[in-house]
Structure formats: structure tokens, C-alpha cells
Amino acid sequence: MREPKEIREKQSARFETRAVHAGERRAPCQGAPGEEDPSTPSGSTNGNFYPISTPIHLSTTFAHENVEQTDRVLGGEEPGYSYARYGNPTITAFEEAVASLEGGGRAFAFASGMAAMHGALMAAEIGNGATVLAAEQLYGSTATLLVQVFGASGAETRFVDSCDLAAVERKVEELKPRAVVVETISNPLLRVADVPHIAEITRAAGSTLIVDATFGTPCLQRPLELGADIVVHSATKYLSGHGDLTAGVVIADVPYDGALEQLRKLVGGVMAPFEAWLALRGLKTLPLRVQRQCENAKEVSAYLAGHPKAAKVYQPGLKDHPDHEVARRVLGGNGGLVSFELAIESTETAREAAFRFLNSLELCVRAPSLGDIYTLAIHPATSSHRELSPSRRARLGVEENLIRVSLGIEHPEDIIEDIGQALEKV
Ligand SMILES: Cc1ncc(COP(=O)(O)O)c(C=O)c1O
């Protein structure tokens, strides 16, 4: 029986095909029922079938033919597995699939998106004396990680509006940062970074460009192909896509891959095998899901744009979004989220109106996170941006009447009906 190796290894296969096949490890199974080979301790060697799904290898340790081989594997002279924190076949399958979709580099899976971002910053040598230039639109925990954790070890973080290219250029020239950190699409106003242009700026200055591509996914943008040095994903979101695991992944090439491998081994924030299996399964439908989520975001944003109870709608696909033109140039789609401000006519405060809207939803789930098959809705001011001062929230445009919706893959009319009936209650 032939393993469809040609397909999984064929980089020329199209994106959707690689999403299904890349990374799969269809190891031959030894023996069919009743065909045991007594010559081997495990009972059989009749390798005559392949499970089509990569097995979940839960083993924490791996034995070899003899100790000489173990020595070669541990010494890196022979490929193989020895101890789960160093590597695991199910995790390798997920990593290879992600690297294939990102169009290059090596992927390193971590236990969460935050562990992945920490690994990426360490690999970029952010330590004492280093300066980081970070997008002021960054995910709050990433900003806090930079300021508190890396700040405590002597690194300084400065912030810039990543959509103001002149400001980015000026700050890079002034600060000569070791790394610049941006997100493909930011939360919650869905600002779109001009990654190819920022990559030109960082390359000229010798800075490492780290792109958190969680909101973008490799379906909409592959930052390594546009000049970024390191890509980070919270695989908790779109990559796995079903709201049932926490994981992260970093994709990078030389000179960062060696440090990433070593760091992951030593810090130990590794992805678990069951999570890797779920995430690999999720990846197979990534192109289908993201396509549907982008279509749903388009329909819902068009509906909201014409609704009297939505004062402002944020969606990169809408012509009045500040980054509409950039999005058309640098993204392969409009993204799967929509944010909007409620128009408040009653005597309720903005927060009361937002809470009433959210409490009135019947189909859309009131829960944080994004990129799931379920449509999720949140109040950013009291969730993702809760830790910020009211003045900083206001500066970022995170008002009390702002709602963020991450579209799932349900039928758009059902989502629209649910949002419509909840708007009636406001
Ligand atoms: C853009 C972005 N990056 C990173 C993270 C952190 O990911 P995780 O929760 O998997 O650690 C999140 C989580 O919401 C996020 O939205």
C-alpha cells in the first residue's frame, strides 16, 4: 500500500490541498486482525494498512532499536524522537502543516498563543538594552508581556500607530529597535497593517519584524512571503477553529529557528499531543471556514451599515473603513470580524445598552475569543480592553457602546436575524 506521500510533500499543491494533506503521518500499522507475527515482541509486522488520520502519540518517551540509535537521535545525527518535550510525531505533523500553509520557514508549536509570542520575542533576542517598537493596536496581553515581563529584564517597549507608516518609519529611524511587533488585523477596530511596507522599513533598519497573524490567518496573508521575519499565531483561534483547545505557533526560518527549538525545549511550554491532533484536524477546513466567515462578515456588516441602531460599523471590506484600500492590497479577503457602535437613543448609558444587546442574543454566543465555527460576540471595553484606563480605551476608539462580533460558519440569515432582534431590544 502506498502512502500518499507525494501529495503531502508536494509544495506545488494548492493551498486548499495542502491544508488537507500537509504534515500527515500515515505510518503503516503492523498487522491485520488474526495475522499476528510471533517473531516480534509487539506481536506482528504485517504492515498492510494505514490509518488515514495521524495517530495521537501520547507517549512521553520513545525507545529505539538499540542504545546506539538512541545516542544518534539524542545527538541529532539521526532524525527521530526521544522525549516528548523535545518533539512528538503528532506535534510535528501539525507544525509541518502550518509551515506549509505559511509558505516557508519552520513551525514551532507552543502551549498557547502567549507562549508562542514569548518564544518569538526571546528568539529575536529581546533582553537587557533592547528596544521594541510595538503597534499600539496590539492585543492587550502582548503589550503587557512586553512592558512587564520583558521590561523587568531591561527591554524597553515604545508604541506607535502601526497604520501611520510615516510614524513607523520615523520611530524605527529614531529608536533603531531590535524588533517591531504588529498584527495583520487588529482588535477590535480591525485596523490593517501594511505588512509589505513595514517589512521594507524594518529590513532597511536591520530590525526583526514579528507579525501576529492570528486575525489574518495564512488564507488572507502569509507575512513571511511579504518580508516579515517571524510569524506568530494563537492557534486557539482560526487555525484550530472549533473553540476546543489552547495553543500557539511560531513560524520562522534561519537565524531564528535554532533559538526557537532550543527555547521551547528549555522553557517547556510545548503543545500537548491531543491538542496537536485537534488542531491538525481543524487546519484541514481552514480555507473553507475562513471563506465562509469572510462572507458572513461581509453580509452582517452590510446589514449593520444600513441599520439605524448601528451608529458606526468597522469592517475592512466596507469602503468607509480607514484601511479599506490597504486591506484590498495586502489581504486576500475582508476578514471574519465586524465591530459596531450602538446608536443610543434611550436614557440608558452606553454600557447598559451594550449589555442589553448582548444579553438579548439568542444564537450568537456571548463569549471571548474569535475565529470559531460559532459566532461569538463581546463587549471589548469590559473584556479584551478591560485592563486599560478609560482614557487609553477612548484613544484607541474602544467606546462603551462598541460590540465586536467574530463570525462563525452559520447561515448568514440566521446570524442577521439574531442580531436584528437583539438590536430591537436596545
Ligand atoms: C491577536 C492575539 N494574539 C495572541 C493571543 C493570545 O493567544 P492565547 O489565548 O492562545 O494565548 C490572542 C488571544 O486572544 C490574540 O487575540
Ligand as a Chemical Component Dictionary entry (heavy atoms), coordinates in Angstrom:
data_LIG
# 
_chem_comp.id                   LIG 
_chem_comp.type                 NON-POLYMER 
_chem_comp.pdbx_formal_charge   0 
_chem_comp.three_letter_code    LIG 
# 
loop_
_chem_comp_atom.comp_id 
_chem_comp_atom.atom_id 
_chem_comp_atom.alt_atom_id 
_chem_comp_atom.type_symbol 
_chem_comp_atom.charge 
_chem_comp_atom.model_Cartn_x 
_chem_comp_atom.model_Cartn_y 
_chem_comp_atom.model_Cartn_z 
_chem_comp_atom.pdbx_ordinal 
LIG C1 C1 C 0 -4.109 38.613 18.411 1  
LIG C2 C2 C 0 -3.879 37.674 19.547 2  
LIG N1 N1 N 0 -2.638 37.219 19.768 3  
LIG C3 C3 C 0 -2.381 36.369 20.787 4  
LIG C4 C4 C 0 -3.378 35.947 21.638 5  
LIG C5 C5 C 0 -3.055 35.012 22.770 6  
LIG O1 O1 O 0 -3.444 33.728 22.445 7  
LIG P1 P1 P 0 -3.755 32.577 23.528 8  
LIG O2 O2 O 0 -5.001 32.980 24.245 9  
LIG O3 O3 O 0 -3.872 31.346 22.704 10 
LIG O4 O4 O 0 -2.577 32.541 24.458 11 
LIG C6 C6 C 0 -4.687 36.377 21.429 12 
LIG C7 C7 C 0 -5.785 35.922 22.313 13 
LIG O5 O5 O 0 -6.891 36.408 22.254 14 
LIG C8 C8 C 0 -4.953 37.277 20.353 15 
LIG O6 O6 O 0 -6.185 37.733 20.111 16 
# 
loop_
_chem_comp_bond.comp_id 
_chem_comp_bond.atom_id_1 
_chem_comp_bond.atom_id_2 
_chem_comp_bond.value_order 
_chem_comp_bond.pdbx_ordinal 
LIG C1 C2 SING 1  
LIG C2 N1 SING 2  
LIG C2 C8 DOUB 3  
LIG N1 C3 DOUB 4  
LIG C3 C4 SING 5  
LIG C4 C5 SING 6  
LIG C4 C6 DOUB 7  
LIG C5 O1 SING 8  
LIG O1 P1 SING 9  
LIG P1 O2 DOUB 10 
LIG P1 O3 SING 11 
LIG P1 O4 SING 12 
LIG C6 C7 SING 13 
LIG C6 C8 SING 14 
LIG C7 O5 DOUB 15 
LIG C8 O6 SING 16 
# 
